[in-house]
């Protein structure tokens, strides 16, 4: 009967142990569980700030919203322009724009009876362009 070893490390690290016979380094984690307490403490303090970042990437993770944000990185557009561009109804595009507005990724400007949208600031444009550059680099 085989002897069971006590599991070491976190649940995430143990998850790689299911790769029988491949060894720890083959699945991308250390052979020995040891961590740098000062680095972990310093970085843990910064993790709370990532909630907004996760929401940002979640919003951009939707293909329609990614298309809208990319289009707005190229030009200010009204809701009708965006609906025609992405092939959705005005209501569907408005739904996506409302979410993007809440996350402060886009802003609106009213001109008469029309509402125009643009990116909220240059940071949003930089994120979109960096993402596109990354895709072209791959």
C-alpha positions in Angstrom: 0.0 0.0 0.0 1.5 3.4 -1.0 2.4 5.9 1.7 0.5 9.2 1.4 2.6 12.3 1.7 1.3 15.4 3.5 0.2 18.0 1.0 2.4 21.2 1.1 1.7 24.6 -0.3 -1.5 26.3 -1.2 -4.5 24.8 -2.9 -3.4 26.5 -6.2 0.0 24.9 -5.9 -1.4 21.5 -5.1 -3.7 21.7 -8.1 -0.6 21.0 -10.3 0.1 17.8 -8.5 -2.5 16.0 -10.5 0.0 15.9 -13.4 1.3 12.5 -12.3 4.9 11.8 -13.1 5.7 15.3 -14.5 7.2 16.9 -11.5 6.6 20.3 -10.0 8.8 22.3 -12.3 7.2 20.7 -15.4 3.9 22.3 -14.4 5.3 25.7 -13.5 5.7 25.8 -9.7 8.5 25.4 -7.3 9.8 22.0 -6.0 10.0 23.5 -2.5 7.4 25.8 -1.0 9.2 28.9 0.4 8.3 32.5 -0.1 9.8 35.9 0.5 7.7 37.4 3.3 8.7 41.0 2.7 7.7 40.8 -1.0 4.4 39.1 -0.3 3.6 41.7 2.4 4.4 44.6 0.2 2.4 43.3 -2.8 -0.5 42.1 -0.7 -1.1 45.8 0.4 -1.4 46.7 -3.3 -3.9 43.9 -4.2 -6.9 45.8 -2.9 -6.4 48.4 -5.6 -7.0 45.8 -8.3 -10.8 45.6 -8.0 -11.2 48.4 -10.5 -8.6 46.9 -12.8 -10.5 43.6 -12.9 -13.7 45.5 -13.7 -11.9 47.3 -16.5 -10.7 44.1 -18.1 -14.0 42.4 -17.6 -15.7 45.2 -19.5 -13.2 45.0 -22.3 -13.5 41.2 -22.3 -16.9 41.5 -24.0 -16.3 41.6 -27.8 -19.0 44.2 -28.5 -17.7 46.6 -25.8 -14.1 46.0 -27.1 -15.3 47.0 -30.6 -17.1 50.0 -29.3 -14.1 51.2 -27.3 -11.7 50.6 -30.3 -14.0 52.5 -32.6 -14.1 55.4 -30.1 -10.3 55.3 -29.9 -10.4 56.3 -33.6 -13.2 58.9 -33.6 -16.0 60.4 -31.6 -19.2 58.7 -32.7 -22.9 59.0 -32.0 -25.0 56.1 -30.8 -26.5 55.6 -34.3 -22.9 55.4 -35.8 -22.0 52.8 -33.2 -25.2 50.7 -33.8 -24.5 50.6 -37.5 -20.9 49.8 -37.0 -21.3 46.8 -34.6 -24.6 45.7 -36.1 -26.8 46.0 -33.0 -29.9 47.9 -32.1 -29.7 51.3 -30.5 -31.0 49.9 -27.2 -28.2 47.2 -27.2 -25.5 49.8 -27.9 -26.9 52.1 -25.3 -26.7 49.3 -22.7 -23.0 48.7 -23.5 -22.3 52.5 -23.5 -24.0 52.9 -20.1 -21.8 50.2 -18.6 -18.7 51.8 -20.2 -19.8 55.2 -18.9 -20.2 53.9 -15.3 -16.6 52.5 -15.5 -15.5 56.0 -16.8 -14.2 54.5 -20.0 -16.4 56.7 -22.2 -18.0 60.0 -21.9 -20.9 61.6 -23.7 -21.6 65.0 -25.3 -25.0 66.2 -26.4 -25.4 68.2 -29.5 -29.0 69.1 -30.2 -30.9 65.8 -30.3 -27.9 63.7 -30.8 -25.5 62.2 -28.2 -21.9 61.7 -29.1 -19.5 59.4 -27.3 -15.7 59.5 -27.0 -13.2 57.9 -24.7 -13.0 59.4 -21.3 -9.3 60.2 -21.4 -6.0 59.3 -23.0 -5.3 56.5 -20.6 -8.2 54.5 -22.1 -7.0 55.1 -25.6 -3.5 54.0 -24.5 -4.9 50.7 -23.1 -6.7 50.0 -26.3 -3.8 50.8 -28.6 -1.4 48.8 -26.4 -3.8 45.8 -26.6 -3.9 46.1 -30.4 -0.1 46.4 -30.6 0.2 43.2 -28.4 -2.2 41.3 -30.8 -0.2 42.4 -33.8 3.1 41.5 -32.1 2.0 37.9 -31.4 
